[in-house]
């Protein structure tokens, strides 16, 4: 693997340096130069920033057609494809003012359009903005986006839920490759730190056409931070403290770029004590520590762009089993606890071939998950190694047609290295081939695609047949054809409508096929079924948006029908006083949507009001409700923006989030009551002499509401979620 990465990084395409140059001036609608505009070429990970005269320069560019984006706060993003000819190229841009947030380029869909141009509705959020909402972890922030929730165990473990689907039904991408971290387990969190992550994109609905198996419910696509602009050196330091958990989060980063070479490195350390509920008691052993290290090196010239990134994440966390007992501020996890090591190595390549392009992404993930019950010797230790590849060929543009064909694959091995087995030793191999096309005319866009996938799973026998923890050998093969079609149309300038119909699939995971024992953290003995069929779904999405200078409105509706939905069903048997459950299948349907509006009243240009409502319902064919369906939520934010002499880009916000009761519950769930949380936020950029820094202050659950989220795994023990939490953060550009 190392030799392959080195060969691709140092291969002959890198030796052909080009003298192609692009320059220009960026102005506003009255031809006033704009300083600080970001100019970004995503294909080659190269950027520049305009100077006082609005001028920018980009050198050593590939010949042919490239994509370029001009973005600046307060203005519409300009995203276009332009021809780069040998020698000098000039492109002057005039940006139009916008009262709303910048229109972002969507990376998670293959054509990399602006969201306003995209056929598929994809939600985008900047991680810094999520942090300013007071998010404790990365998944906390993502769960504030409409249609996204989390299954949580305290503050350390959060599993994403997209429109009622979770676990192996939601795929996570980081650094351009799929993240595999044994996400089938209830106690297995996301395993990503927000340090060094720039933004997140959420595809809500089947994305199997682009990503294969396990994208049946949707995709979370995390974009890493960009490299520094050419000929610059940048360093930053950030510190956050949390009152509730006596916690802290420290990050330090450095990055630099020449015209061709780019480098960055970032470290983070996070530590938290047990969290406190509103009455002041602490939930024992919810403490955790996390170390995160990220680095990357990039190279680009006229023929090639390559980025090699590495991320190491170490998480040491307690598993709360005794509820509220010992009261301590210790940050050292007690038993039982988990230790998770995750190594993620990615290589993203682009080879430019005139008016076509080849993208090749390679990934290697090594995930070691150990569980300690009473001693330093692990009772459970699973090693998951994954190699994946993704190759896409962008065909030359033909008239109004853009087309892409590609292949994707994965080889994965799971090995048990301790006495206790949760799943058997096994190997998984994926292979998929797909094609998709995009056709544009006037404001209309039509996009369609077709894909075939095969997944092979083979596992080894273990133990004595019929005894807990034993597994039979297994060899299964799963095939699936999937398709999608989408249409976008502007009904006049302010109104956009999108209609998408897509199919998706998910092959059963090892736990569902082979379980034979007491499920962790429960009082249930679970038995898998090696004859389970592939889950196959068909989802219809309708999106309507209205936007003018001072008003935005959107409504999303979906209907998702799932054939052979896999779930656990009780039997009449008991084993060692544990109720026995089996994995079974039935057809199911999920439906609902999200709606929201954003008002920016004139002449109160400093005031913003945002409100959104989300709901999802899920039922099996037999009429019973599906488990782990989020409660309906109504979220409201009032935000004021201001600037003073030594305090710029300031904001103050009031957020009121009401979660409704959840009376529609699956087997082994109980109904949940409603609750309202009030959150405050304040921040901006401070300048004191030559010193400048960003400061943020958040008060979450400021009224100390006692509540239990429906998707909290501590709900069965009657343990409330976190109480009032004051978060202070500072960030310095060194």
C-alpha angles and dihedrals in degrees: 000000000000091000091051092051092047094048093051092046096047100031126131097271088072094062095068105083116190133212095209110137135188123195138160149134127268117211138170127246092284093047095257111149114250119218120205099026111155113232111192134179104196095189093065100023091238125141143175137187124222118246130222091290092049091250126144135180130199120183139188094034128167120256116246131037120342134174120241132182129199113196133174132161111262095024137085113261113247110215120175146147113244135182117245112206126193110279126004122010126181127200121171116191133199113201121208120223119252129187093205135066120295118276105245131215109246112228099177093070118068099240095054096219129164110268089248088057097042123107093210119062106240122177116222129194132176110232092222088058090050089051090052087060088065098256111173094200137016093258090049088061096044090050090064090068115098112265094018126101136158140232102223139192104193115305098310103061123054127162118193120242120195115193092331098316124107146151113040090358091073120062122210123206125193128174089003096300133092114265115227114189105148091271093173092087123091091223095047113105132199095273096212130116121214092226109107093012113118104187146344130227122200123204105195107202140024112335097170091124089067102027111023126217120013093031091093093114101033145282136268107205115191116198116208121228116279124250120255119274114268117287094013138113119207132183131176141180128200134186131184130180127196122208100201098054098026081238135158138196121199127185133178126182141178130186138168138174140194123192091280109013127064131183137178138170131184136178131192136185123190129180133174137178124218110302120246125231119221095273090058100254117131123230104237119244098004088122122116145172127212134189120191130183126182131178136166142181126196139187131188139172138148095300107028146029122191133175123188115193134178129193126186118188125181119187125185111183141165123237110223109226104143099056114214107354127113110040113214143137091220116139095199110100115239127213129319094047142146132228117197126185118188126185117187120185119179136177117193114192133184122185115194116217104178106270093001134061140201119214118194121181121186126187139184121189125183113188121183115186119184129179123199119196105179110339141038089262109093117240090195126030123167125183116200118186119184132183117186137174135193123188122183126180115202106209119217111277111261112201106298093344125104116184136183132186124187152159130222133187147165139197116198134177128190118198128182115219103177138060096265121069122202095172129006127262103273148160127221126195125188130188127175137171125192147166131200135178136198124204123188132189125166104321093332124103128186121190129178139163147173132212143182124202138183126192124188122193124186126175137184128241117252137182130352116322112256094018122112112268095024123127135191120226113263139190119185135167124199126193130188140175116204136180140182136193128186138179131195126189135174110224094203120322100300101042127072126179127192129188121185131177117185140162126216140179143201127196114219114266126233094262091055093045101041114017115142113163149040110320114238115262094009140084093236132111107214126201122193128216116227090198097062116137129228117276109239124186142182119202131187119201128190121188127184123184133181122189136172132154095286108018136056127181133175138175126187125190129182142179117196121188116191123195116208095007108192121226141144120264127190123246128199092249132097130200117198090341091308120123111242119232129183130205108246137165138234135157115267141184132210124189140165136089149204134269132185148157137206119204122195102177122208128257089017091076092164095060129085130179119190127180132173137176126200133185139169133181127192132189137169121231090256089062099253119127121252117246126245096030111156120240119249114271136201114196126190130183130182111193132183122195124200145154129213133182097278098012116068135176088020124173139182122192141186117199125189115185120185119193114195125222117272111224095160105084138161129230114306091015127111127212118266131218126230126255142179125224125197118204131182130201136187133169152121145147118305125201119194110173106302093343118095129176143153120247131192132183123188134181111197121193085002093178093054096241114190108223143146116216114227092234096048112119088211090063093093088062092049092244115154125227123254119308129217112338126186114198124193120188135179128185126191129194100213 
